[in-house]
Amino acid sequence: MAFRDMILAAEDYRHYAQKKSNAHYQMSERARARHNMLGIPVTVATAVVGTAIFATLNSPTQSFWIQVAAGLLSLAAAVTAALQTFFNFADVASRHKDAAVGYESVRHQLDLFILTYGPWKDTVTLEKPLVDLRAISQQLDDIAKTAPSVPDAVYDAAQTRVVDRPILLPEAEP
């Protein structure tokens, strides 16, 4: 492997890590929004049902329809709370955010790798940079093993400026 190929591989890893990080941040935000979409109605519904129950205790002549509406609202709150627990969007959001932070950390390491080894390619042997690049590659593999999946459409749509902003300018390469 030539030194230039190793730096290009590091740039490819850098782009991949940035795109994965952005996709996981996006998925984290989606899961957080879904958690709120279920959590807010549950909170409101249980508050209304609780108030309605106390209102019926004070006035035994409440309309049959008010009691039915309170019962249906109570059922809807229970179903929504069960869905919120089942889908566990808060945990999914947290796992996506952890993966995004991990990928971002690896991207920072790749930035430093390229800055460290790129400009001095004539004075550095390939042995140490290859060991370092293999370790970074292993970190990417470890993150991928524990990260929740990201749909292809989200990954493909993830925007990154890394490709537009390489660490080493192309004209500096021989």
C-alpha positions as CSV (number, residue, x, y, z in Angstrom):
1,M,0.0,0.0,0.0
2,A,1.4,3.4,-1.0
3,F,1.4,6.2,1.4
4,R,-1.0,8.2,-0.8
5,D,-3.4,5.2,-0.8
6,M,-3.4,5.1,2.9
7,I,-4.2,8.8,3.2
8,L,-7.0,8.4,0.7
9,A,-8.4,5.4,2.7
10,A,-8.3,7.6,5.8
11,E,-10.3,10.3,3.9
12,D,-12.8,7.7,2.9
13,Y,-13.2,6.5,6.5
14,R,-13.5,10.1,7.5
15,H,-16.3,10.7,5.0
16,Y,-18.1,7.5,6.1
17,A,-17.8,8.3,9.8
18,Q,-19.2,11.8,9.3
19,K,-22.1,10.5,7.2
20,K,-22.9,7.8,9.7
21,S,-22.7,10.4,12.6
22,N,-25.1,12.7,10.8
23,A,-27.5,9.9,10.0
24,H,-27.5,8.7,13.6
25,Y,-28.1,12.2,14.9
26,Q,-31.0,12.5,12.5
27,M,-32.4,9.2,13.7
28,S,-31.9,10.3,17.3
29,E,-34.0,13.4,16.7
30,R,-36.7,11.4,15.0
31,A,-37.0,9.0,17.9
32,R,-37.0,11.9,20.4
33,A,-39.8,13.5,18.4
34,R,-41.8,10.3,18.3
35,H,-41.3,9.9,22.1
36,N,-42.8,13.3,22.6
37,M,-45.6,12.6,20.1
38,L,-46.7,9.8,22.4
39,G,-45.7,11.2,25.7
40,I,-47.5,14.6,25.5
41,P,-50.9,13.1,24.7
42,V,-50.5,10.5,27.5
43,T,-49.7,13.2,30.0
44,V,-52.7,15.4,28.8
45,A,-55.1,12.4,28.6
46,T,-54.3,11.1,32.1
47,A,-54.6,14.6,33.6
48,V,-58.0,15.1,31.9
49,V,-59.2,11.6,33.0
50,G,-58.0,12.2,36.6
51,T,-59.8,15.5,36.7
52,A,-63.0,14.0,35.2
53,I,-63.0,11.2,37.8
54,F,-62.9,13.8,40.6
55,A,-65.6,15.8,38.9
56,T,-67.9,12.8,38.7
57,L,-67.3,12.1,42.4
58,N,-68.6,15.5,43.3
59,S,-71.6,15.3,41.0
60,P,-73.3,11.9,40.8
61,T,-75.8,13.2,38.2
62,Q,-73.1,13.5,35.5
63,S,-74.2,12.7,32.0
64,F,-73.8,9.2,30.8
65,W,-71.8,10.5,27.7
66,I,-69.3,12.3,29.9
67,Q,-68.6,9.1,31.7
68,V,-68.3,7.2,28.4
69,A,-65.9,10.0,27.1
70,A,-63.8,9.8,30.2
71,G,-63.7,6.0,30.0
72,L,-62.6,6.2,26.3
73,L,-60.0,8.8,27.0
74,S,-58.7,6.7,29.8
75,L,-58.5,3.7,27.5
76,A,-56.7,5.8,24.8
77,A,-54.2,7.0,27.4
78,A,-53.5,3.5,28.5
79,V,-53.0,2.3,24.9
80,T,-50.7,5.2,24.1
81,A,-48.7,4.7,27.3
82,A,-48.3,1.0,26.3
83,L,-47.2,2.0,22.8
84,Q,-44.7,4.4,24.3
85,T,-43.3,1.7,26.5
86,F,-43.2,-0.9,23.7
87,F,-41.5,1.3,21.2
88,N,-39.1,2.7,23.8
89,F,-38.3,5.7,21.6
90,A,-36.3,7.4,24.4
91,D,-33.9,4.5,24.6
92,V,-33.7,4.3,20.8
93,A,-32.9,8.0,20.7
94,S,-30.2,7.6,23.3
95,R,-28.6,4.7,21.4
96,H,-28.6,6.6,18.1
97,K,-27.0,9.6,19.8
98,D,-24.3,7.4,21.4
99,A,-23.5,6.0,18.0
100,A,-23.4,9.4,16.4
101,V,-21.0,10.6,19.1
102,G,-18.8,7.5,18.6
103,Y,-18.6,8.1,14.8
104,E,-17.9,11.8,15.4
105,S,-15.1,10.9,17.7
106,V,-13.6,8.5,15.1
107,R,-13.9,11.3,12.5
108,H,-11.9,13.6,14.8
109,Q,-9.2,10.9,15.2
110,L,-9.1,10.6,11.4
111,D,-8.7,14.3,11.1
112,L,-5.7,14.1,13.4
113,F,-4.4,11.0,11.6
114,I,-4.4,12.8,8.3
115,L,-2.8,15.9,9.7
116,T,-0.2,13.9,11.5
117,Y,0.9,11.6,8.6
118,G,-0.2,13.4,5.5
119,P,2.2,16.3,5.2
120,W,5.3,14.2,6.1
121,K,4.9,11.2,3.9
122,D,8.5,11.1,2.9
123,T,9.8,11.1,6.4
124,V,7.4,8.5,7.9
125,T,7.5,4.8,7.3
126,L,4.2,3.0,6.6
127,E,4.3,0.8,9.7
128,K,3.1,3.1,12.4
129,P,0.4,4.8,10.3
130,L,-1.0,1.5,9.2
131,V,-1.2,0.3,12.8
132,D,-3.0,3.5,13.7
133,L,-5.4,3.3,10.7
134,R,-6.2,-0.4,11.6
135,A,-7.0,0.7,15.1
136,I,-9.3,3.4,13.9
137,S,-10.9,0.9,11.4
138,Q,-11.5,-1.4,14.3
139,Q,-13.3,1.4,16.3
140,L,-15.6,1.9,13.3
141,D,-16.4,-1.8,13.3
142,D,-17.1,-1.8,17.1
143,I,-19.5,1.1,16.8
144,A,-21.3,-0.5,13.9
145,K,-21.8,-3.7,16.0
146,T,-23.6,-1.9,18.8
147,A,-25.3,0.9,16.9
148,P,-29.0,0.6,16.0
149,S,-29.6,0.4,12.3
150,V,-30.2,3.4,10.1
151,P,-32.5,3.1,7.1
152,D,-30.7,3.4,3.7
153,A,-32.8,6.4,2.8
154,V,-31.7,8.3,5.9
155,Y,-28.1,7.4,5.4
156,D,-28.2,8.3,1.7
157,A,-29.9,11.7,2.6
158,A,-27.4,12.5,5.3
159,Q,-25.4,15.6,4.3
160,T,-21.8,16.0,5.0
161,R,-19.3,18.7,4.3
162,V,-16.3,16.4,4.8
163,V,-16.0,15.6,1.1
164,D,-16.0,19.3,0.2
165,R,-13.4,20.1,2.9
166,P,-10.6,17.5,2.7
167,I,-7.8,17.9,5.3
168,L,-5.1,17.9,2.6
169,L,-5.7,19.9,-0.5
170,P,-5.7,17.8,-3.7
171,E,-3.2,20.1,-5.4
172,A,-0.7,19.4,-2.6
173,E,-0.7,15.7,-3.5
174,P,1.9,14.6,-6.1
